[in-house]
Amino acid sequence: MHVAIVNNAVIPAVKYGGIERVIWWLGKELVKKGHKVTYLVAAGSKCDFADVIFLDKRPYHQQLPEAIDLVHYHADCDYETKKPYLYTLHGNVYTQQSKFYINTVALSANHAARMNSVAYVHNGLDFDEYGKPDLDQRRNFFHFLGDAAWKVKNLKGAIKIAKAAHEKIAVLGGSRINTSQGIKINFAKNAKFYGKVGGDQKNYLLNQSKGLIFPVLWHEPFGLAVIESLYFGCPVFATPFGSLPELVTKEVGVLSDSYSELSTAIQNAGAFDKKRCHEYVRENFSSGKMTEEYLKVYEKLLNGETLNPTEPIIKEDFSQLLQMRS
């Protein structure tokens, strides 16, 4: 099968870039399984296992090679595409009554349900990029992993939870000084900021962490930060919003919408089995498993089937920040 993967960003991602990393791993696994992959992506991209075509200003369907069998969009969908195609939605859409293409795939069961649809595929990690964690290493702090400037990720809440437990927190994904909306300085003494780290530096820091503090204030579509952290033996302490109940079981973390409950929980982080956290991810969230699920989706499309019974549609307003208890 010849699959075209479309996204309007540069690959591979050097530091941040969840979508870019997911499509890289997906393409890599497809090639391993004997399929051909062509990426239609932004200029500056490069890949040693697949063909790369740089996007120009024309509609996507006019830039696709003729020989492809199927198109997998990870950016806006081009409804003029003549070959079978699907669209993976990687974020949240809030506008009520928004309709989506019938072959839209969500990232979790919750993500799909909020669009009144059924098709979803969980993301998975390429473990080769993370190496083998040292689960016996002494752990010195907790961590936050995400875009620190984004209110829905709730860095302020993560620092509050750590402070109440008299714990230090490493912030991976932001700086102490935030200039995205005016100049804001975070003076928290228990927080150390590492900026937008990636690769070996991120892996090194995760391998020193006691656990992920992830009190998001939105319905998380998936949560790569969760499975990355668990891979390094870090239990997860998070809010029960969106996909998180699908990812975080009682054996690998605690879910609560209460700051005090999460603060109490992290004081008992040592009770979680780091090896079990690691194995849980290897069993359930590999890029190989993700690719197998997408191949099932591709087969349906090539057989003329649709992925959802009706066009997915947002019927509820999810635009407000969710609330936590004290």
C-alpha positions in Angstrom: 0.0 0.0 0.0 1.2 3.5 -0.7 0.1 6.0 1.9 0.4 9.8 1.8 0.6 11.5 5.1 -0.2 15.2 5.1 0.6 17.8 7.7 1.5 21.5 7.4 4.6 21.4 9.7 8.3 20.5 9.4 9.4 16.9 10.2 11.1 15.5 12.1 10.3 17.5 15.3 13.5 18.5 17.1 12.0 19.4 20.5 8.3 20.1 20.7 5.8 18.9 18.1 3.4 16.1 19.2 1.7 15.7 15.8 5.0 15.8 14.0 6.3 13.0 16.2 3.2 10.9 15.9 3.2 11.0 12.1 6.9 10.3 12.0 6.5 7.2 14.1 3.4 6.1 12.1 5.3 6.4 8.8 8.3 4.6 10.2 6.1 1.7 11.3 4.2 1.5 8.0 7.5 1.2 6.2 8.7 -1.5 8.5 5.5 -3.4 7.7 6.3 -3.2 3.9 4.2 -0.2 2.9 5.4 2.9 1.0 5.0 6.3 2.6 5.1 9.8 1.1 5.0 12.8 3.4 3.4 16.0 2.1 4.8 18.5 4.6 6.3 21.9 5.1 9.6 23.0 3.4 12.7 22.1 5.4 11.4 18.6 6.2 13.6 15.5 5.6 13.2 11.8 6.1 15.5 8.8 5.4 12.8 6.2 5.2 10.1 7.8 3.1 9.6 10.3 0.2 9.0 13.9 1.1 7.1 16.5 -1.0 7.2 20.1 0.2 3.8 21.9 0.4 3.1 24.8 -1.8 0.1 27.2 -2.0 -2.1 24.9 -4.1 -4.8 22.7 -2.5 -3.5 19.5 -1.0 -5.2 17.2 -3.5 -3.3 18.9 -6.4 0.0 18.2 -4.8 -0.5 14.5 -4.1 1.4 11.9 -6.2 -0.9 9.9 -8.6 0.4 6.5 -7.4 -0.9 6.7 -3.8 -3.6 4.4 -2.6 -4.8 6.4 0.4 -4.3 9.8 2.0 -4.1 10.3 5.8 -4.6 14.0 6.7 -3.3 15.4 10.0 -4.0 18.9 8.9 -7.1 20.5 7.5 -8.9 18.0 5.3 -9.1 18.5 1.5 -12.6 17.4 0.5 -11.7 17.4 -3.2 -9.3 14.4 -2.7 -10.2 11.7 -5.2 -8.4 8.8 -3.4 -9.8 7.3 -0.2 -8.8 9.5 2.7 -9.2 10.0 6.5 -8.6 12.9 8.9 -7.1 12.5 12.3 -8.2 15.4 14.6 -5.4 16.1 17.1 -7.0 18.8 19.1 -10.3 20.1 20.5 -12.8 22.1 18.6 -15.3 24.1 20.7 -17.7 25.6 18.3 -21.2 24.2 18.8 -22.8 22.5 15.8 -19.3 22.1 14.1 -19.5 19.2 11.6 -16.6 17.0 10.7 -15.8 14.7 7.8 -17.5 11.3 8.3 -14.1 9.6 8.2 -12.6 11.6 11.0 -10.6 9.7 13.6 -10.3 10.9 17.2 -7.5 10.2 19.6 -9.5 8.6 22.4 -13.0 7.3 23.1 -13.8 10.4 25.1 -12.5 12.6 22.2 -14.7 10.8 19.8 -17.8 10.8 22.1 -17.6 14.6 22.4 -18.0 14.7 18.6 -20.9 12.2 18.8 -18.7 9.7 16.9 -17.0 6.3 17.4 -13.8 6.2 15.5 -10.5 6.7 17.4 -7.0 5.5 17.6 -4.7 6.0 20.6 -1.3 7.5 20.0 1.8 5.4 20.6 5.5 5.9 21.3 8.5 4.8 19.3 10.5 3.4 22.3 13.7 3.6 20.3 13.6 7.4 20.8 13.4 7.1 24.6 16.0 4.4 25.3 15.9 2.1 28.3 15.0 3.9 31.5 16.9 3.4 34.7 14.1 2.5 37.1 16.4 2.1 40.1 17.8 5.6 39.9 17.0 7.9 42.8 14.2 10.3 42.0 14.6 13.9 43.1 11.5 15.9 42.1 8.2 15.8 40.3 7.7 17.3 36.8 5.2 19.2 34.7 5.3 18.4 30.9 3.4 20.6 28.5 3.1 24.1 27.1 3.5 26.1 30.3 2.0 29.3 28.7 -1.2 27.5 27.9 -3.8 28.0 30.6 -5.6 24.7 30.0 -2.4 22.9 30.9 -2.5 24.5 34.4 1.1 25.0 35.3 0.0 27.2 38.2 -2.0 24.3 39.6 0.8 21.8 39.2 3.2 24.1 41.1 0.5 24.6 43.8 0.1 20.8 44.2 3.8 20.3 44.5 4.2 23.2 47.0 1.5 21.9 49.3 3.4 18.6 49.5 6.7 20.4 50.1 8.1 19.0 46.8 10.2 20.5 44.0 8.8 20.5 40.5 10.7 20.6 37.1 8.8 22.5 34.4 9.5 21.0 31.0 7.8 23.2 28.4 8.2 26.7 29.5 10.3 29.5 31.0 9.9 31.5 34.2 9.3 34.6 32.2 6.3 34.3 29.8 5.8 36.9 27.1 3.0 35.3 25.2 0.3 37.6 26.7 2.3 40.5 28.1 5.2 39.9 30.5 4.4 37.4 33.3 7.0 36.1 35.8 6.6 33.0 37.8 8.3 33.5 41.2 7.6 30.0 42.6 10.7 28.9 44.6 9.9 25.2 44.4 9.9 25.3 40.5 12.8 25.0 38.2 12.2 25.9 34.5 14.0 24.0 31.7 12.3 25.5 28.7 11.0 23.5 25.7 13.3 20.5 26.1 13.4 17.4 23.8 15.4 14.4 23.0 18.1 13.2 25.4 17.7 16.2 27.8 14.0 15.5 28.2 14.6 11.8 28.7 17.3 12.5 31.3 15.0 14.7 33.3 12.0 12.3 33.1 14.3 9.5 34.4 14.9 11.6 37.6 11.3 12.4 38.3 9.1 10.9 41.0 6.0 11.5 38.9 4.0 13.7 36.5 1.7 16.4 37.9 -0.9 17.1 35.2 -3.9 19.0 36.5 -5.3 20.0 33.1 -8.3 22.2 32.9 -9.7 20.9 29.6 -10.8 17.6 28.1 -7.4 16.3 27.1 -7.8 14.7 23.6 -5.0 12.2 24.4 -1.9 13.2 26.3 1.5 12.2 25.0 3.0 13.6 28.2 1.2 11.0 30.2 2.5 7.9 28.4 6.0 9.5 28.0 6.2 9.9 31.8 4.8 6.5 32.5 7.5 5.0 30.2 10.1 6.3 32.6 8.4 4.8 35.6 6.7 8.1 36.7 3.2 7.6 38.1 0.7 10.2 36.9 -1.3 12.6 39.2 -3.9 14.3 37.1 -7.4 15.6 36.7 -10.0 13.1 35.4 -10.9 15.1 32.3 -11.1 13.9 28.7 -9.0 10.9 27.8 -7.2 10.7 31.1 -9.4 7.9 32.7 -8.6 5.8 29.6 -4.8 6.3 30.1 -4.3 6.4 33.8 -5.4 3.3 35.8 -5.2 2.9 39.5 -2.0 0.9 39.3 -0.2 3.8 37.5 -1.6 7.0 39.0 -4.3 9.0 40.7 -7.0 11.1 39.1 -8.9 13.8 41.1 -10.3 17.2 40.5 -9.2 18.3 44.0 -5.9 20.1 44.5 -5.6 18.8 48.1 -6.3 15.2 47.1 -3.6 15.3 44.4 -1.2 17.0 46.8 -1.8 14.2 49.3 -1.4 11.6 46.5 2.0 12.7 45.4 3.3 12.3 48.9 2.6 8.6 48.4 4.2 8.4 44.9 6.7 5.9 46.2 3.9 3.3 46.6 3.6 2.9 42.8 5.7 0.3 41.0 8.0 2.1 38.5 8.5 -1.1 36.6 4.8 -1.6 36.2 4.3 1.9 35.0 6.9 1.3 32.3 5.5 -2.1 31.3 2.0 -0.7 31.1 3.1 1.7 28.4 5.0 -0.9 26.5 2.0 -3.2 26.5 -0.6 -0.6 25.5 0.9 2.5 23.8 3.5 1.5 21.3 3.8 3.1 17.8 3.5 -0.5 16.5 0.1 -0.9 18.1 -1.0 2.5 16.9 0.0 1.6 13.4 -1.9 -1.7 13.5 -5.0 0.1 14.5 -4.6 2.6 11.6 -4.1 -0.3 9.2 -7.5 -1.6 10.2 -8.9 1.8 9.5 -7.2 2.0 6.1 -8.6 -1.4 5.2 -12.2 -0.2 6.0 -11.7 2.8 3.7 -10.2 0.8 0.9 -13.2 -1.5 1.2 -15.6 1.5 0.7 -16.7 1.6 4.3 -17.2 4.7 6.4 -15.6 5.1 9.9 -18.5 6.8 11.7 -22.3 6.1 11.2 -22.9 9.8 10.7 -20.9 13.0 10.3 -19.3 13.8 13.7 -20.7 17.0 15.2 -20.0 19.1 18.3 -23.3 19.5 20.2 -22.0 21.0 23.4 -19.9 24.1 24.3 -16.6 22.9 25.6 -14.9 26.3 25.4 -14.8 27.1 29.1 -11.9 26.1 31.4 -12.8 23.2 33.7 -12.8 23.8 37.4 -10.9 22.1 40.3 -11.8 21.9 43.9 -9.5 23.2 46.6 
